[in-house]
Amino acid sequence: MKRRYFIESLGAAGLLLATQPLASCHNPSNGLNILVLGGRDFLGQAIVKAGRQKGHRITLFNRGITNPELFNELPLIKGDREKGMMAYEPLTQQEWDVVIDVWPQQSKLVDEATSALQNHTKHYVFISSVAVYKDFEVPNRAEDYPMVSLPSDKADWGYAEEKAASEALVASRFPKHHTILRPGPIKGWRDPAYDLLYWLIKLQRNESILAPGNGSDPVQFIDVNDVGNFAITAAERKAIGAYNCVGPTKETLSWKTLLETARTHLNSSSELHWSSQEFLSTQEVYAWSDLPLWAPISDDYFMQIGNAKSIAAGFSHTPLEKTLDDCLAWHQQEGNPNIVFGTGEEAVGLERARELEVLAQLKQG
């Protein structure tokens, strides 16, 4: 998988979002009245679960099609955002403490939602992405790093531009009452992707593994429940502005630490064979497509985004081993136990025979 496609799967120019202090985290005794746009898919269900655990009143707005078995005990207002402004009319019959907008990839939908709900909610939380930054040339990018520019022709917009435009709409319509969350790759329970799972499944199979680089490159992903919990925390505290939601730990995590931790945790007998980027290039083995989630710092700092602001605002990290367990548990429940990597229409990782060929070349020196 090329990185540009990966970014698109994560789900205004020069906009610098406010960095005001957090408001009081005092909540009414009966909790906040929260409207979640979505709420039954990957991140949405984590947000709903976190809100319920903290005693808030949650109402869902969706078509009632995706995972209809989830949260049947909660109020559901059925509607299709693809149908335009008219879809939001039932939502304007109530007043909301917070609206949480989960993962729309079209700024048009955010334009309509924020316009319809502008006078009907006290706070708006929008799930954006680290993809909005204009480049990845600087390590530890903070939230005030410049964002992508927006071409005048919207036909030239991609995922990053749609997210950046959405952020601008939210900030303009709720200037002192908005929170923007910018997650990196999200992993954990209900994650359908096989990028992190590629490595975990190979470890479970006790295979010898062609490992990326010399192990020193950073890797970032965040547990879905951490983003869900922080979305609710931000709503409670009326956190203003943008927050990078990255991990899986406070400190930089290297590939060596990740794979060795996972190997120990899974009691795997796999051998890790680290290989230089130069060697891999000669073997036509590439980051992202052949070695999922690997973003060498010799290319850029995509996997080195700063998280100090979100941590100061109450963001917490799930233990790495718990995230790994949740990924594997979901795969065991819903995935293909016999998945063959490197094959099929949406091939992920190296095909095993090819990996063994490269490992043989590596051993020969």
MARTOR-736521 format. One record per residue (C-alpha): residue in one letter; residue number from 1; x, y, z. Coordinates in nm, 2 decimals. Example, Ala and Ser with C-alpha at 12.3 -4.5 7.8 and 13.67 -1.06 7.14 Angstrom:
% residues 2
PT,res,n,u,v,w
PT,a,1,1.23,-0.45,0.78
PT,s,2,1.37,-0.11,0.71
//
This chain:
% residues 365
PT,res,n,u,v,w
PT,m,1,0.00,0.00,0.00
PT,k,2,0.14,0.34,-0.10
PT,r,3,0.14,0.60,0.17
PT,r,4,-0.10,0.83,-0.02
PT,y,5,-0.36,0.55,-0.02
PT,f,6,-0.29,0.48,0.34
PT,i,7,-0.36,0.84,0.43
PT,e,8,-0.69,0.83,0.24
PT,s,9,-0.78,0.52,0.44
PT,l,10,-0.74,0.71,0.77
PT,g,11,-1.05,0.80,0.66
PT,a,12,-0.81,2.57,0.56
PT,a,13,-0.48,2.67,0.43
PT,g,14,-0.28,2.83,0.70
PT,l,15,-0.55,2.79,0.96
PT,l,16,-0.41,2.81,1.31
PT,l,17,-0.66,2.68,1.56
PT,a,18,-0.70,2.84,1.89
PT,t,19,-0.50,2.72,2.19
PT,q,20,-0.71,2.86,2.47
PT,p,21,-0.69,2.71,2.82
PT,l,22,-0.93,2.43,2.90
PT,a,23,-1.26,2.52,3.05
PT,s,24,-1.38,2.37,3.37
PT,c,25,-1.44,2.00,3.35
PT,h,26,-1.75,2.03,3.57
PT,n,27,-2.04,1.83,3.43
PT,p,28,-2.41,1.82,3.52
PT,s,29,-2.49,1.54,3.76
PT,n,30,-2.70,1.37,3.49
PT,g,31,-2.42,1.40,3.23
PT,l,32,-2.40,1.58,2.90
PT,n,33,-2.65,1.55,2.62
PT,i,34,-2.43,1.43,2.34
PT,l,35,-2.53,1.37,1.98
PT,v,36,-2.29,1.14,1.78
PT,l,37,-2.31,1.17,1.41
PT,g,38,-2.24,0.80,1.32
PT,g,39,-2.15,0.59,1.63
PT,r,40,-2.18,0.23,1.51
PT,d,41,-1.85,0.17,1.32
PT,f,42,-1.49,0.16,1.42
PT,l,43,-1.41,0.48,1.60
PT,g,44,-1.77,0.58,1.65
PT,q,45,-1.85,0.28,1.87
PT,a,46,-1.54,0.36,2.09
PT,i,47,-1.67,0.72,2.14
PT,v,48,-2.02,0.60,2.23
PT,k,49,-1.88,0.34,2.47
PT,a,50,-1.66,0.60,2.64
PT,g,51,-1.95,0.84,2.67
PT,r,52,-2.17,0.58,2.83
PT,q,53,-1.90,0.47,3.07
PT,k,54,-1.88,0.83,3.19
PT,g,55,-2.25,0.86,3.25
PT,h,56,-2.35,1.09,2.96
PT,r,57,-2.67,1.07,2.76
PT,i,58,-2.59,0.96,2.40
PT,t,59,-2.81,0.99,2.10
PT,l,60,-2.70,0.84,1.76
PT,f,61,-2.77,0.98,1.42
PT,n,62,-2.71,0.74,1.13
PT,r,63,-2.88,0.54,0.86
PT,g,64,-2.93,0.24,1.09
PT,i,65,-2.75,0.02,0.84
PT,t,66,-2.39,-0.02,0.97
PT,n,67,-2.37,-0.27,1.26
PT,p,68,-2.74,-0.23,1.35
PT,e,69,-2.70,-0.47,1.64
PT,l,70,-2.49,-0.21,1.83
PT,f,71,-2.64,0.02,2.10
PT,n,72,-3.00,-0.07,2.03
PT,e,73,-3.08,0.06,2.38
PT,l,74,-2.98,0.41,2.28
PT,p,75,-3.20,0.67,2.11
PT,l,76,-3.14,0.66,1.73
PT,i,77,-3.25,0.94,1.49
PT,k,78,-3.23,0.79,1.15
PT,g,79,-3.09,1.00,0.87
PT,d,80,-2.87,1.00,0.57
PT,r,81,-2.61,1.28,0.54
PT,e,82,-2.58,1.22,0.17
PT,k,83,-2.93,1.37,0.13
PT,g,84,-2.82,1.72,0.23
PT,m,85,-2.95,1.97,0.47
PT,m,86,-3.29,1.82,0.50
PT,a,87,-3.13,1.52,0.68
PT,y,88,-3.05,1.73,0.98
PT,e,89,-3.39,1.88,1.04
PT,p,90,-3.49,1.62,1.31
PT,l,91,-3.17,1.71,1.50
PT,t,92,-3.27,2.07,1.52
PT,q,93,-3.58,1.98,1.72
PT,q,94,-3.35,1.93,2.03
PT,e,95,-3.07,2.12,2.20
PT,w,96,-2.74,1.94,2.25
PT,d,97,-2.45,2.00,2.48
PT,v,98,-2.21,1.85,2.24
PT,v,99,-2.21,1.72,1.88
PT,i,100,-1.94,1.47,1.79
PT,d,101,-1.88,1.44,1.41
PT,v,102,-1.71,1.11,1.33
PT,w,103,-1.50,1.06,1.01
PT,p,104,-1.68,1.23,0.72
PT,q,105,-1.45,1.25,0.43
PT,q,106,-1.64,1.51,0.24
PT,s,107,-1.63,1.87,0.36
PT,k,108,-1.97,1.93,0.21
PT,l,109,-2.12,1.70,0.47
PT,v,110,-1.94,1.90,0.75
PT,d,111,-2.06,2.23,0.59
PT,e,112,-2.42,2.11,0.60
PT,a,113,-2.40,1.96,0.96
PT,t,114,-2.23,2.27,1.11
PT,s,115,-2.47,2.50,0.94
PT,a,116,-2.78,2.31,1.05
PT,l,117,-2.66,2.26,1.41
PT,q,118,-2.48,2.59,1.47
PT,n,119,-2.76,2.72,1.69
PT,h,120,-2.85,2.39,1.84
PT,t,121,-2.53,2.28,2.02
PT,k,122,-2.29,2.43,2.27
PT,h,123,-1.98,2.25,2.15
PT,y,124,-1.87,2.07,1.83
PT,v,125,-1.61,1.80,1.82
PT,f,126,-1.47,1.70,1.48
PT,i,127,-1.26,1.40,1.40
PT,s,128,-0.99,1.51,1.15
PT,s,129,-0.65,1.35,1.07
PT,v,130,-0.28,1.41,1.09
PT,a,131,-0.31,1.41,0.71
PT,v,132,-0.40,1.78,0.71
PT,y,133,-0.03,1.89,0.76
PT,k,134,0.13,2.03,0.45
PT,d,135,0.43,1.80,0.47
PT,f,136,0.62,1.56,0.70
PT,e,137,0.96,1.72,0.68
PT,v,138,0.98,1.82,1.04
PT,p,139,0.99,1.58,1.34
PT,n,140,0.75,1.63,1.63
PT,r,141,0.51,1.85,1.44
PT,a,142,0.28,2.04,1.68
PT,e,143,-0.08,2.14,1.61
PT,d,144,0.02,2.48,1.47
PT,y,145,0.23,2.33,1.19
PT,p,146,0.10,2.47,0.85
PT,m,147,-0.17,2.27,0.68
PT,v,148,-0.22,2.17,0.32
PT,s,149,-0.33,2.44,0.08
PT,l,150,-0.67,2.41,-0.08
PT,p,151,-0.67,2.43,-0.46
PT,s,152,-0.94,2.65,-0.60
PT,d,153,-1.07,2.36,-0.81
PT,k,154,-1.23,2.12,-0.56
PT,a,155,-1.18,1.84,-0.82
PT,d,156,-0.82,1.85,-0.71
PT,w,157,-0.90,1.79,-0.35
PT,g,158,-0.81,1.46,-0.18
PT,y,159,-0.86,1.33,0.17
PT,a,160,-0.62,1.58,0.33
PT,e,161,-0.78,1.88,0.16
PT,e,162,-1.13,1.77,0.25
PT,k,163,-1.03,1.72,0.62
PT,a,164,-0.85,2.06,0.62
PT,a,165,-1.16,2.23,0.47
PT,s,166,-1.38,2.06,0.73
PT,e,167,-1.16,2.19,1.01
PT,a,168,-1.19,2.54,0.88
PT,l,169,-1.57,2.51,0.87
PT,v,170,-1.60,2.38,1.22
PT,a,171,-1.36,2.65,1.36
PT,s,172,-1.54,2.93,1.18
PT,r,173,-1.89,2.83,1.29
PT,f,174,-1.79,2.74,1.65
PT,p,175,-1.50,2.98,1.70
PT,k,176,-1.49,2.94,2.08
PT,h,177,-1.67,2.61,2.11
PT,h,178,-1.49,2.35,1.90
PT,t,179,-1.24,2.06,1.94
PT,i,180,-1.05,1.92,1.64
PT,l,181,-0.90,1.57,1.70
PT,r,182,-0.62,1.47,1.46
PT,p,183,-0.55,1.09,1.50
PT,g,184,-0.27,0.91,1.32
PT,p,185,-0.33,0.54,1.23
PT,i,186,-0.60,0.40,1.46
PT,k,187,-0.57,0.04,1.57
PT,g,188,-0.74,-0.20,1.81
PT,w,189,-1.08,-0.35,1.85
PT,r,190,-1.29,-0.36,1.53
PT,d,191,-0.99,-0.25,1.32
PT,p,192,-1.04,-0.39,0.97
PT,a,193,-0.69,-0.32,0.84
PT,y,194,-0.42,-0.57,0.81
PT,d,195,-0.12,-0.34,0.84
PT,l,196,-0.03,-0.39,1.21
PT,l,197,-0.20,-0.73,1.20
PT,y,198,0.05,-0.83,0.92
PT,w,199,0.33,-0.83,1.18
PT,l,200,0.12,-0.98,1.47
PT,i,201,-0.01,-1.27,1.26
PT,k,202,0.34,-1.35,1.14
PT,l,203,0.46,-1.35,1.50
PT,q,204,0.17,-1.58,1.59
PT,r,205,0.27,-1.81,1.31
PT,n,206,0.63,-1.82,1.44
PT,e,207,0.76,-1.72,1.10
PT,s,208,1.11,-1.57,1.04
PT,i,209,1.04,-1.21,0.96
PT,l,210,1.20,-0.96,0.73
PT,a,211,1.20,-0.66,0.96
PT,p,212,1.21,-0.30,0.84
PT,g,213,1.54,-0.11,0.84
PT,n,214,1.77,-0.14,1.14
PT,g,215,1.48,-0.11,1.39
PT,s,216,1.55,0.25,1.49
PT,d,217,1.27,0.42,1.27
PT,p,218,0.98,0.54,1.48
PT,v,219,0.63,0.40,1.44
PT,q,220,0.31,0.56,1.55
PT,f,221,-0.05,0.43,1.58
PT,i,222,-0.31,0.49,1.84
PT,d,223,-0.56,0.27,2.02
PT,v,224,-0.92,0.34,1.91
PT,n,225,-1.03,0.35,2.27
PT,d,226,-0.78,0.62,2.35
PT,v,227,-0.93,0.85,2.08
PT,g,228,-1.28,0.76,2.20
PT,n,229,-1.20,0.84,2.56
PT,f,230,-1.03,1.17,2.46
PT,a,231,-1.32,1.28,2.25
PT,i,232,-1.54,1.26,2.56
PT,t,233,-1.28,1.42,2.78
PT,a,234,-1.25,1.71,2.53
PT,a,235,-1.62,1.74,2.53
PT,e,236,-1.64,1.75,2.91
PT,r,237,-1.36,2.00,2.94
PT,k,238,-1.47,2.21,2.64
PT,a,239,-1.12,2.18,2.50
PT,i,240,-1.07,2.44,2.23
PT,g,241,-0.86,2.40,1.92
PT,a,242,-0.67,2.11,1.76
PT,y,243,-0.51,1.81,1.93
PT,n,244,-0.28,1.55,1.78
PT,c,245,-0.40,1.20,1.89
PT,v,246,-0.10,0.98,1.84
PT,g,247,0.09,0.71,2.02
PT,p,248,0.09,0.43,2.12
PT,t,249,0.30,0.57,2.41
PT,k,250,0.41,0.91,2.53
PT,e,251,0.76,0.85,2.41
PT,t,252,0.89,0.76,2.07
PT,l,253,0.84,0.40,1.99
PT,s,254,1.09,0.23,1.76
PT,w,255,1.02,-0.06,1.53
PT,k,256,1.27,-0.27,1.73
PT,t,257,1.09,-0.21,2.05
PT,l,258,0.75,-0.27,1.89
PT,l,259,0.84,-0.60,1.73
PT,e,260,1.04,-0.73,2.02
PT,t,261,0.77,-0.63,2.27
PT,a,262,0.51,-0.81,2.05
PT,r,263,0.73,-1.12,2.01
PT,t,264,0.77,-1.15,2.39
PT,h,265,0.41,-1.08,2.46
PT,l,266,0.29,-1.34,2.21
PT,n,267,0.55,-1.59,2.32
PT,s,268,0.66,-1.62,1.96
PT,s,269,0.97,-1.80,1.84
PT,s,270,1.00,-1.58,1.53
PT,e,271,1.34,-1.45,1.43
PT,l,272,1.36,-1.08,1.34
PT,h,273,1.60,-1.01,1.05
PT,w,274,1.67,-0.64,1.03
PT,s,275,1.77,-0.51,0.69
PT,s,276,1.89,-0.18,0.57
PT,q,277,1.68,0.04,0.35
PT,e,278,1.95,0.02,0.08
PT,f,279,1.94,-0.36,0.08
PT,l,280,1.56,-0.36,0.07
PT,s,281,1.57,-0.12,-0.22
PT,t,282,1.80,-0.34,-0.42
PT,q,283,1.55,-0.63,-0.36
PT,e,284,1.26,-0.41,-0.46
PT,v,285,1.10,-0.43,-0.12
PT,y,286,0.93,-0.11,-0.02
PT,a,287,0.78,0.07,0.28
PT,w,288,0.40,0.07,0.32
PT,s,289,0.32,-0.17,0.04
PT,d,290,0.56,-0.46,0.13
PT,l,291,0.64,-0.37,0.49
PT,p,292,0.31,-0.22,0.62
PT,l,293,0.32,0.09,0.85
PT,w,294,0.70,0.14,0.80
PT,a,295,0.78,0.50,0.72
PT,p,296,1.16,0.54,0.72
PT,i,297,1.29,0.87,0.86
PT,s,298,1.53,0.88,0.57
PT,d,299,1.21,0.96,0.37
PT,d,300,1.04,1.19,0.61
PT,y,301,0.89,1.22,0.96
PT,f,302,0.54,1.09,0.89
PT,m,303,0.56,0.87,1.20
PT,q,304,0.70,1.13,1.44
PT,i,305,0.41,1.37,1.53
PT,g,306,0.41,1.56,1.86
PT,n,307,0.15,1.47,2.12
PT,a,308,0.25,1.70,2.42
PT,k,309,-0.05,1.92,2.39
PT,s,310,-0.30,1.64,2.39
PT,i,311,-0.13,1.47,2.69
PT,a,312,-0.14,1.79,2.88
PT,a,313,-0.51,1.81,2.81
PT,g,314,-0.58,1.46,2.95
PT,f,315,-0.50,1.22,2.67
PT,s,316,-0.40,0.88,2.80
PT,h,317,-0.25,0.57,2.63
PT,t,318,-0.37,0.21,2.65
PT,p,319,-0.08,-0.03,2.73
PT,l,320,0.07,-0.14,2.40
PT,e,321,0.01,-0.51,2.48
PT,k,322,-0.36,-0.45,2.52
PT,t,323,-0.39,-0.29,2.18
PT,l,324,-0.21,-0.58,2.03
PT,d,325,-0.44,-0.83,2.20
PT,d,326,-0.75,-0.64,2.08
PT,c,327,-0.62,-0.64,1.72
PT,l,328,-0.57,-1.01,1.73
PT,a,329,-0.90,-1.08,1.91
PT,w,330,-1.09,-0.89,1.65
PT,h,331,-0.91,-1.08,1.37
PT,q,332,-0.99,-1.41,1.54
PT,q,333,-1.36,-1.31,1.56
PT,e,334,-1.41,-1.15,1.22
PT,g,335,-1.10,-1.19,1.01
PT,n,336,-0.96,-1.46,0.78
PT,p,337,-0.76,-1.71,0.98
PT,n,338,-0.59,-1.83,0.67
PT,i,339,-0.51,-1.50,0.52
PT,v,340,-0.23,-1.51,0.26
PT,f,341,-0.03,-1.19,0.26
PT,g,342,0.09,-1.03,-0.06
PT,t,343,-0.18,-1.17,-0.28
PT,g,344,-0.53,-1.07,-0.39
PT,e,345,-0.68,-0.74,-0.51
PT,e,346,-0.59,-0.56,-0.19
PT,a,347,-0.26,-0.73,-0.12
PT,v,348,-0.09,-0.64,0.21
PT,g,349,0.27,-0.71,0.28
PT,l,350,0.52,-0.96,0.12
PT,e,351,0.41,-1.29,-0.02
PT,r,352,0.57,-1.55,0.20
PT,a,353,0.78,-1.72,-0.08
PT,r,354,0.91,-1.38,-0.18
PT,e,355,1.00,-1.29,0.18
PT,l,356,1.20,-1.61,0.21
PT,e,357,1.39,-1.53,-0.11
PT,v,358,1.49,-1.19,0.03
PT,l,359,1.58,-1.34,0.37
PT,a,360,1.81,-1.59,0.18
PT,q,361,1.98,-1.30,0.00
PT,l,362,2.02,-1.11,0.33
PT,k,363,2.19,-1.41,0.50
PT,q,364,2.43,-1.44,0.21
PT,g,365,2.55,-1.09,0.29
//
